[in-house]
Amino acid sequence: MMTFEQLLEVMTPEVHAAMKTAVELGKWPDGRRLSSEEREACLQAVIAYDAKHLPEEQRVGYIDRTKPDGTQHGPSQSTEDIIRILNS
């Protein structure tokens, strides 16, 4: 059986794209649905592949924090700062 690291070493851009599409659609190219375990494993592989082979702005989950004037937005607020629960 292949380890996760071995999979990443032999993963081609075509396999990466197929896994990414499978995660997005919830099914394999042949139409079979992904199990939750398969979806999780594929997503982990896609993220790891992205981190190793792609520039940050092309990775899954990248958020461009550049304002229209070219400056950067500050860091995201934590949910503690955004949500305040009031006890009555």
C-alpha positions as CSV (number, residue, x, y, z in Angstrom):
1,M,0.0,0.0,0.0
2,M,1.2,3.5,-0.8
3,T,1.8,6.1,1.9
4,F,0.4,9.6,1.7
5,E,3.9,11.0,1.1
6,Q,4.5,8.5,-1.8
7,L,1.2,9.4,-3.3
8,L,2.2,13.1,-3.3
9,E,5.5,12.2,-4.9
10,V,3.9,10.5,-7.9
11,M,0.8,12.6,-8.2
12,T,0.6,14.3,-11.6
13,P,-1.1,17.6,-12.4
14,E,-3.9,15.5,-14.2
15,V,-4.5,13.4,-11.1
16,H,-4.5,16.5,-8.9
17,A,-7.1,18.1,-11.2
18,A,-9.3,15.0,-11.2
19,M,-9.2,14.8,-7.4
20,K,-10.0,18.5,-7.1
21,T,-13.0,18.1,-9.4
22,A,-14.1,15.0,-7.5
23,V,-14.1,16.9,-4.3
24,E,-15.9,19.9,-5.8
25,L,-18.6,17.7,-7.4
26,G,-18.8,14.9,-4.8
27,K,-18.3,12.2,-7.5
28,W,-15.6,10.6,-9.5
29,P,-15.3,11.2,-13.3
30,D,-17.1,8.0,-13.9
31,G,-20.1,9.2,-11.9
32,R,-19.6,7.2,-8.7
33,R,-20.2,9.2,-5.5
34,L,-17.3,9.8,-3.2
35,S,-17.6,8.4,0.3
36,S,-16.9,10.9,3.1
37,E,-13.6,9.1,3.7
38,E,-12.6,9.4,0.0
39,R,-13.6,13.1,-0.1
40,E,-11.6,13.8,3.0
41,A,-8.5,12.0,1.7
42,C,-8.8,13.7,-1.7
43,L,-9.1,17.1,-0.1
44,Q,-6.0,16.5,2.0
45,A,-4.1,15.3,-1.0
46,V,-5.2,18.4,-3.1
47,I,-4.2,20.8,-0.3
48,A,-0.8,19.1,0.2
49,Y,-0.1,19.0,-3.5
50,D,-1.0,22.7,-3.8
51,A,1.3,23.6,-0.9
52,K,4.2,21.7,-2.6
53,H,3.7,22.7,-6.2
54,L,1.6,25.9,-6.6
55,P,2.2,29.5,-5.7
56,E,0.1,30.7,-2.8
57,E,-2.4,32.6,-4.9
58,Q,-3.3,29.5,-6.9
59,R,-3.9,27.2,-3.9
60,V,-7.2,25.9,-2.7
61,G,-8.7,28.3,-0.1
62,Y,-6.5,31.3,-1.0
63,I,-8.2,34.6,-0.2
64,D,-6.8,37.7,-2.0
65,R,-6.7,40.3,0.8
66,T,-5.6,43.2,-1.5
67,K,-7.7,46.3,-1.5
68,P,-8.5,48.1,-4.8
69,D,-5.8,50.7,-3.9
70,G,-3.1,47.9,-3.7
71,T,-2.8,47.9,0.1
72,Q,-3.5,44.8,2.2
73,H,-6.5,44.3,4.5
74,G,-5.6,43.6,8.1
75,P,-5.8,40.1,9.6
76,S,-9.3,38.6,9.9
77,Q,-11.1,39.3,13.2
78,S,-11.6,36.3,15.4
79,T,-15.2,35.1,15.9
80,E,-14.8,36.3,19.5
81,D,-14.5,39.9,18.2
82,I,-17.4,39.5,15.8
83,I,-20.0,37.6,17.8
84,R,-21.1,38.8,21.2
85,I,-23.6,36.7,23.1
86,L,-25.7,38.8,25.5
87,N,-27.3,37.1,28.5
88,S,-30.6,38.6,29.5
